[in-house]
């Protein structure tokens, strides 16, 4: 259940979203990410524009928050609401006979979690590196994990900012919603969950 507080002038504070932002920030700090003065200025300018935007106009924007991450050389995004946790990479045990995108299983909070490799290449990264994270995804409860080479950021993505890709293979087309102009692949988490339910 989503937890909210009614402090700060009666505005609801989404603690789950805040927790996810902190997880992403922690991952970025551990990677040794640095911010230049120019980067900071751009971010502050964007925040100022967002605060100046009328509430009604902001409500009309059909946008949602996503976590952007990398798998090898490719960039992906999943809705923040589907992220249960950003976990540190752990040893992945291969599953004999498993078909892509499944690459194996790992231990997570006392249970066995299926781990996926959503990249378009045959094998992007079977063993996590120092910067790797496992995005634990699901709807209300954890369903599976996606191995990420690196977490980039949390950002807002408009529903109309990505278009269906006509180049996806039959397997990936089931769970790829589309791609943005800057080559971010948007994943369909509910479709992935349905696929695993059908396979069990």
N, C-alpha and C positions, 0 to 999 in steps of 0.2 A: 504494500500500500504506500502511496506517495505521501511523504510527510511534509507538512507546511506549517509555518508559524505566521501569526498575524501581527508581528511587531512592525516597526518602520512605517508608521502612518497607516496601518491597516492593510498594507500590501502583503499578499501571501509570499512567503519565502520558501522556495522549493529546495529542501535540504538534500534530497537525492541528487538533483542536478548539481548543487554546490559541491557535494562529495565527489561527484565524477570530475568536476573541474579541478578539484584539488588533486585527484589521482593523476590526471593528465599533466598538471603542473609539476608534480613530483617526478613523473617519468621524464619530463623535459629537463628538469634540474639534474637528474642522475645521468642524463646523456651529456651533460656539460654544455647545454645550449646557452648561447650568449645573445644578448640583444643590443644592437647598435643604437646610437642616438637617433638615427633616422627611423629605425624600426619603432622605437618608442614614440616618436612624434606622430607617425602614421596611425598607431594604435590609439593615441590620445585624441587625435583629430576625429577618428571614426567614432570613438565613444562620445565626444562632444556633439557630433551630428546626431547620434542616436538619442541622446538626452534632449536635444532640441526638437526632435520630431514629435508632432502632436500624437497623443495617445490614440486618437481615432485612426490616424494614418498608419501607425504601427500595427494596430489590430487588423487593418486591411491587408497587410503583407502576409501572404500565405507562405510563411517560411518556418523552418524548424531547425533546431540545433542538432548538429552532427559532430561526431568525432572523426577527424581525418587522420589516417595512418598509412604507413607504407608496408608493402610486401615486396621485398627485393627492390626493383626499379619502378614498380607500379604504385599508384596512389589510390586509396579507397576511402569510402565514408560509410558510416552506419548511423542511424538515428540515435541520439543520446538517450532517448527513452528506452531503447532496447539494450543498453549497456548495464549489466549487473555489477561488473567490477573490471578494473584494469589490473590484472595480476602480473607479477613477475614471471618471466619465462622459467619453466622447469623442464626436467627431462621428459621427453615424449617417447612413449613406447609404441613402436610400429604395430599395426594390426595386419596380420597376414591375410592377403586377399581383399583388403579394403580398397574400394574404388574412390577416385577423386570426387569431391574435394577432401575426403577423410584421409588424414595422414597418420593418425594414431590416437592414443589416449594419454591423459596426464592426471595426476592427483590434484584435487582442488577442494579444500575445506572438508576433508574426510570422505569425498566421493570421487568416482571415476568420471572424468569429463572428456568427451570426444573433442578432438582438435582438428580444425580444418585448415587447408591451404587453398585460399581462393584465387591464387595467381593464375595467369593464363599460361604460364610455362609448366613444363612437366614436373619439375621440383624446384621450388624457390629457396627453401630453407627448412630442412627437417629438424635441425637442432637449433634451439634458441641461442642467440649471441648475447653479449653483455647489454645491448640496448633493446633486446627483444622483450615484448610483452604479449600476454595472452588476453585478448578481449573476450570476457565472459559475457555471452549474449543470451537473450531470451525475452519472453513476455511474462512479466511478474516473477518468473522463476528462471534460474539458469538452465539453458538447454544445450549449449555447446560453446566451444571456444574457437577463436580465430587467431592464428599465430601472426603477429605483426613484427616486422623488422624494427620499426620505430614509430612512436606516436608523434604526430605533428602538432595538432591543436584542436580546440573546439571552436566551431564557427556556425553561423546561421546560413542556411542554404534554402533558397526559394524553390518551391515545388516545380516551377517551370524552368529552372536553370539547367536541367539536364534533359537529354533526349535519348530515346531508345537506341541502342547500338545494334547495327545490322551485321556486325562482324563477329558476334559472339558465337562460340561453338554451341551445339545443342545442349550440352551439359551445363555450361555456365549461363546460358540464356534463361534457365529456370530461376536463377537467383540474382541476376544483374538487372537493375531497373533502368540504368542508362549511364550516360557519361556527360560531365560538364564540359564547357569550352576549354577549361584548363586541365582536361584529362583526368578528372577525379571520377572513379567508378563508384556509383551508388549501388550498394547491395540491398537486396530485399530480404530482410531478416525473417519476417513471417513466412516467406516462401521456403527459406532454408529449414525453418522449424517444421513446416508441413512435410517437407521431403523426408526428414529424419523420422517423423512419426509414421510415415508410410513405410519406411524401411524396417521399423521395429516390429 
